[in-house]
Amino acid sequence: MTPDRLQALTERLRRFAAERDWDRFHTPKNLAMALIAEAAELVEHFQWLTPEQSEALSPERRAEVELEMADVLIYLVRLADRMSVDLLGAAARKIEINEQRYPAERVRGSARKYTEYQANREAD
């Protein structure tokens, strides 16, 4: 998502909430709770599926998953707006941190947590 598209989405969501007088309900706590509830609804679509089944959803289920993903994005963007967080900037910083935590030459093909690599690095 480009910065312009993210800003347009943020402004649209801000207007949507303002037109309905929902700003008073859109506290960081409430938005974070709504975000996690929507994330749980997204997870429900994959619960009990095999990895192969999760990659081959029916068109109907995929459409439902897309809407749940949209809900997650909407609440995340709204939360970031209410907290004055630059999501794209925060994501860039987090990727830089992860590049340090997970050097490609050390982690390629492994799903271990970064703390295991740090412990191994210190032992080297």
C-alpha positions in Angstrom: 0.0 0.0 0.0 1.5 3.3 -1.0 1.6 6.2 1.5 -1.0 8.0 -0.5 -3.4 5.1 -0.5 -2.9 4.5 3.2 -3.5 8.2 3.9 -6.7 8.1 1.8 -7.9 5.1 3.7 -7.1 6.7 7.0 -9.0 9.8 6.0 -12.0 7.8 4.8 -12.2 5.9 8.0 -11.9 9.1 10.0 -14.8 10.6 8.1 -16.8 7.3 8.4 -16.4 7.4 12.2 -17.0 11.1 12.5 -20.3 11.0 10.5 -21.6 8.4 12.9 -20.3 10.1 16.1 -18.1 7.0 16.9 -14.9 8.8 17.8 -15.9 8.6 21.5 -16.0 4.8 21.1 -12.8 4.5 19.1 -10.4 4.6 22.0 -7.1 2.8 21.6 -8.3 0.1 24.0 -11.6 -0.5 22.1 -9.9 -0.5 18.7 -7.2 -2.9 19.9 -9.9 -5.2 21.3 -11.9 -5.0 18.0 -8.8 -5.7 16.1 -8.0 -8.9 18.0 -11.7 -10.0 17.7 -11.5 -9.6 13.9 -8.1 -11.4 13.8 -9.8 -14.3 15.6 -12.6 -14.3 13.0 -9.9 -14.5 10.3 -8.2 -17.4 12.1 -11.5 -19.3 12.3 -11.5 -19.7 8.5 -8.2 -21.7 8.7 -8.9 -23.6 11.9 -8.5 -27.4 11.4 -7.4 -27.0 7.8 -4.3 -28.7 6.6 -1.6 -26.4 5.2 -2.6 -27.6 1.7 -6.3 -26.8 2.3 -5.4 -23.4 3.6 -3.7 -22.6 0.3 -6.6 -23.9 -1.8 -9.7 -22.1 -0.4 -12.9 -22.2 -2.4 -13.8 -18.9 -4.0 -16.6 -18.4 -1.4 -14.3 -19.0 1.5 -11.6 -16.8 0.0 -14.1 -14.0 -0.3 -15.0 -14.3 3.4 -11.3 -14.4 4.3 -10.7 -11.2 2.3 -13.5 -9.4 4.2 -12.0 -10.5 7.5 -8.6 -9.3 6.4 -10.2 -6.0 5.5 -11.7 -5.8 9.0 -8.3 -6.3 10.6 -6.7 -3.7 8.3 -9.5 -1.2 9.0 -9.2 -1.5 12.8 -5.4 -1.4 12.6 -5.5 1.8 10.5 -8.0 3.4 12.7 -6.0 2.5 15.8 -2.8 4.0 14.2 -4.7 7.1 13.3 -6.1 7.6 16.9 -2.6 7.0 18.3 -0.8 9.1 15.7 1.4 6.2 14.6 2.9 6.2 11.1 2.2 2.6 10.2 4.5 2.5 7.2 7.3 4.1 9.1 6.8 1.7 12.0 6.7 -1.3 9.6 10.0 -0.1 8.0 11.6 0.1 11.4 10.3 -3.3 12.4 11.7 -4.8 9.2 15.1 -3.3 9.9 15.0 -4.8 13.4 14.0 -8.2 12.0 16.8 -8.0 9.4 19.2 -7.7 12.4 17.5 -10.4 14.4 17.2 -12.9 11.5 20.3 -12.6 9.3 19.5 -14.4 6.1 22.7 -16.4 6.1 22.0 -17.8 9.5 18.2 -18.4 9.4 17.5 -19.5 5.8 15.1 -22.4 5.8 14.4 -22.3 9.6 11.5 -21.1 11.6 13.2 -20.8 15.0 12.7 -17.7 17.1 15.4 -15.0 17.0 16.4 -15.6 20.6 17.7 -19.0 19.6 20.0 -17.4 16.9 21.2 -14.8 19.4 22.1 -17.5 21.9 24.0 -19.4 19.2 25.7 -16.2 17.9 27.0 -15.4 21.4 28.3 -19.0 21.8 30.2 -18.7 18.5 
